[in-house]
């Protein structure tokens, strides 16, 4: 599933390509599971609107559009295999395309999702009277890239769950998934099974720095393409080439040469170095 860096890369790419464009038509596939908001409501909310911005909140892409005094936030969750592509109309439409936004300049924004775990919905429609929206989608948890140190430490206070499971809890920090939890815990030197509430303040601050560093580096490299992920142009990311532990079970640690161990934690494959992480 695309995580924070992948979703950030897609959102930034789509924003750079379509901000300021007007949506002329909306086509949807009618396939079940994909639409959390009725398709007719999505089409009504978007048709004739101008795209003001496209941004990331957690693992969700938020497209803000405006028509006259009405502002709508169109939420796109990529799920396991979702892609959001900006294409010229002559480019063949990929199989499993479930939504197409036809733009005034002739291009199309296409949502493609073979496994249909992604979700499309309208979050808010606001009458702003020439003012900025007073309510915007904020996601289920705190933003990992901007959370202050004291707030980060407080998130894990008295929690009895393993720190890896706590990092994956989207109601605490939204956007962190399996890849970046493993990679940040390795860089912080913390074992995934350690109880979150027993980590010292210094350890948590070290984890916060490692997490921010990993996420920013991954965004710079366009995310990790370990499955279906591509950016808005259909291009794969490169951060998978920088993975220290993720999917490297049995291979030597790049720091100490100890074999990387793979286990299962919170139902997810988990990778760590038994020597570097304590």
C-alpha positions as a printed Julia matrix, in Angstrom:
278×3 Matrix{Float64}:
   0.0     0.0     0.0
   1.39    3.46   -0.84
   2.57    5.22    2.31
   3.22    8.87    3.12
   6.15    9.46    0.71
   4.39    7.79   -2.21
   1.13    9.65   -1.6
   3.03   12.94   -1.17
   4.85   12.34   -4.46
   1.6    11.65   -6.33
  -0.21   14.62   -4.76
   2.64   17.02   -5.55
   2.87   15.73   -9.11
  -0.84   16.04   -9.77
  -0.93   19.51   -8.2
   1.92   20.74  -10.41
   0.1    19.49  -13.51
  -3.55   20.39  -12.92
  -3.85   23.25  -10.39
  -5.97   25.98  -11.96
  -7.65   23.64  -14.44
 -11.42   23.41  -14.76
 -13.14   20.02  -14.68
 -15.52   19.74  -17.65
 -16.82   16.2   -17.18
 -16.64   13.36  -14.67
 -16.91    9.7   -15.62
 -17.12    6.89  -13.04
 -17.12    3.14  -13.53
 -20.0     2.1   -11.3
 -17.89   -0.66   -9.76
 -18.69   -1.55   -6.13
 -16.37   -0.74   -3.21
 -14.59    2.16   -4.92
 -17.03    4.94   -4.02
 -17.71    6.0    -0.43
 -19.84    8.88   -1.75
 -22.51    8.12   -4.4
 -21.09    8.58   -7.88
 -23.8    11.06   -8.83
 -22.8    13.29   -5.9
 -19.13   13.12   -6.88
 -19.96   14.1   -10.46
 -22.24   16.93   -9.33
 -19.65   18.28   -6.88
 -16.74   18.25   -9.35
 -18.24   19.07  -12.75
 -17.63   22.72  -13.65
 -15.29   23.26  -10.69
 -11.75   24.64  -10.8
  -8.97   22.67   -9.12
  -7.39   24.92   -6.52
  -4.92   22.49   -4.98
  -3.95   18.86   -4.56
  -2.26   17.89   -1.31
  -1.61   14.93    0.96
  -3.17   14.34    4.37
  -1.9    11.1     5.9
  -2.33    8.49    3.17
  -5.13   10.42    1.49
  -4.9    12.74   -1.53
  -7.12   15.8    -1.07
  -8.16   17.68   -4.21
  -9.74   21.02   -3.33
 -12.04   22.41   -6.04
 -14.19   25.52   -6.18
 -17.24   26.53   -8.17
 -18.44   30.08   -7.48
 -18.74   30.29   -3.67
 -18.75   26.54   -3.1
 -15.63   24.64   -2.06
 -15.45   20.86   -2.19
 -12.72   18.48   -1.01
 -12.43   15.36   -3.14
 -10.7    12.58   -1.2
  -8.71    9.91   -3.03
  -7.31    6.96   -1.08
  -5.07    4.78   -3.24
  -5.56    1.58   -1.24
  -3.25   -1.29   -2.2
  -2.95   -0.8    -5.96
  -4.47    2.6    -6.75
  -2.83    5.07   -9.14
  -3.72    8.67   -9.94
  -2.45    9.59  -13.39
  -2.52   12.76  -15.47
  -2.77   11.68  -19.11
  -3.32   13.06  -22.58
  -6.62   11.81  -24.03
  -4.91    9.84  -26.81
  -3.11    7.66  -24.22
  -5.08    4.39  -23.97
  -7.2     4.18  -20.85
  -5.72    1.49  -18.57
  -7.84   -1.47  -17.49
  -9.46   -1.04  -14.08
  -9.91    2.72  -14.49
 -12.72    3.79  -12.16
 -12.85    7.57  -12.53
 -11.84   10.11  -15.18
 -11.86   13.88  -14.69
 -11.79   15.56  -18.13
 -10.03   18.93  -17.93
 -10.53   22.09  -19.96
  -7.09   21.76  -21.61
  -7.96   18.3   -22.94
  -5.99   16.23  -20.42
  -7.53   13.73  -18.04
  -7.0    12.8   -14.4
  -7.5     9.04  -14.17
  -7.96    6.9   -11.07
  -6.86    3.31  -11.75
  -7.23    0.55   -9.16
  -7.09   -3.14  -10.15
  -7.95   -4.54   -6.7
 -10.52   -1.86   -5.8
  -9.23   -1.26   -2.27
  -8.98    2.46   -3.0
 -11.78    4.85   -2.1
 -13.2     8.04   -3.62
 -15.41   10.44   -1.68
 -16.46   14.04   -1.19
 -15.58   15.32    2.28
 -17.04   18.83    2.53
 -19.04   21.25    0.42
 -18.86   24.71    1.97
 -20.39   28.09    1.18
 -17.45   30.38    1.78
 -18.75   33.83    0.73
 -15.34   34.68   -0.78
 -13.51   33.46    2.3
 -11.24   30.47    2.69
 -12.95   27.25    3.84
 -13.41   27.09    7.59
 -13.32   23.28    7.64
 -10.83   21.05    5.88
  -9.98   17.36    6.0
  -7.31   16.77    8.64
  -7.09   12.98    8.71
  -7.29   10.52   11.62
  -3.98   11.24   13.41
  -1.03   13.59   13.74
   1.21   14.56   10.83
   4.6    12.81   11.2
   6.59   15.47    9.36
   5.47   18.37   11.54
   4.52   16.96   14.95
   6.44   18.8    17.74
   8.87   16.74   19.84
   6.82   16.88   23.06
   3.64   15.86   21.24
   5.45   12.93   19.61
   6.67   11.68   22.98
   3.18   12.08   24.49
   1.63    9.91   21.77
   3.36    6.79   23.11
   3.2     7.48   26.83
   1.79    4.48   28.8
   1.05    2.49   25.62
   1.58   -1.22   26.09
   1.66   -2.1    22.41
   4.95   -2.75   20.56
   6.42    0.42   19.11
   6.1    -0.96   15.55
   2.36   -1.5    16.06
   2.01    1.98   17.55
   3.74    3.53   14.53
   1.24    1.78   12.25
  -1.74    3.08   14.25
  -3.17    5.73   11.93
  -5.1     7.36   14.78
  -1.74    8.26   16.34
   0.44    9.14   13.33
  -1.23    9.04    9.95
   0.72    8.11    6.87
   3.34    5.77    8.36
   3.16    2.21    7.04
   5.2    -0.97    7.12
   8.15    0.19    5.03
   8.9     3.41    6.87
   8.18    1.99   10.32
  10.85   -0.69    9.76
  13.32    1.74    8.22
  12.95    4.42   10.9
  13.19    1.92   13.76
  16.43    0.59   12.26
  17.9     4.07   11.95
  16.86    4.84   15.54
  18.37    1.57   16.81
  15.1     0.41   18.41
  13.67   -3.12   18.19
  10.15   -3.29   16.77
   8.75   -5.39   19.66
   9.78   -3.03   22.45
   6.82   -1.71   24.39
   6.06    1.83   23.23
   5.35    3.14   26.73
   8.71    1.94   28.06
  10.85    3.81   25.56
  12.77    6.68   27.09
  12.26   10.25   26.0
  15.68   10.22   24.33
  14.79    7.07   22.4
  11.49    8.54   21.24
  13.16   11.76   20.15
  15.71    9.69   18.25
  12.87    7.79   16.62
  11.1    11.01   15.66
  14.22   12.35   13.97
  14.83    9.04   12.17
  11.22    8.92   10.98
  11.3    12.49    9.64
  14.66   11.91    7.95
  13.49    8.68    6.31
  10.21   10.16    5.1
  11.86   13.28    3.67
  14.56   11.25    1.92
  11.91    8.93    0.46
   9.87   11.89   -0.8
  13.01   13.3    -2.45
  13.52    9.98   -4.26
   9.88    9.67   -5.32
   8.87    6.99   -2.82
   9.41    3.22   -2.8
   8.22    1.13   -5.74
   8.03   -2.37   -4.26
   4.71   -3.3    -5.88
   2.32   -1.29   -8.08
   3.22    2.25   -7.02
   3.98    4.87   -9.7
   3.78    8.66   -9.64
   1.4    10.94  -11.56
   3.32   10.29  -14.79
   3.46    6.53  -14.29
   7.12    6.62  -13.16
   8.43    4.35  -10.38
  10.17    5.68   -7.26
  13.76    4.96   -6.17
  13.79    4.83   -2.36
  13.59    1.0    -2.42
  17.25    1.16   -3.41
  17.94    2.82   -0.03
  16.16    0.27    2.17
  18.35   -0.87    5.07
  16.13   -3.66    6.45
  12.74   -3.78    4.71
  12.41   -6.96    2.57
  16.05   -7.83    3.3
  15.39  -10.8     5.59
  18.44  -13.11    5.74
  20.72  -10.6     4.02
  23.65   -9.07    5.94
  23.03   -5.82    7.8
  24.63   -2.97    5.89
  26.17   -1.7     9.14
  27.31   -4.78   11.11
  26.85   -7.72    8.66
  24.52   -9.58   11.05
  21.73  -11.28    9.05
  18.55   -9.21    8.98
  15.74  -10.99   10.81
  12.18  -11.21    9.52
   9.27  -11.81   11.87
   5.55  -11.04   11.99
   4.27   -8.26   14.24
   0.74   -6.84   14.3
   0.02   -9.06   11.31
   2.73   -7.43    9.22
   6.08   -8.68    8.02
   8.72   -6.94   10.13
  12.43   -6.62    9.42
  15.19   -5.61   11.85
  18.83   -6.12   12.74
  19.15   -8.09   16.02
  22.53   -6.49   16.67
  22.02   -2.81   15.74
  18.53   -2.54   17.24
  18.14   -2.93   21.02
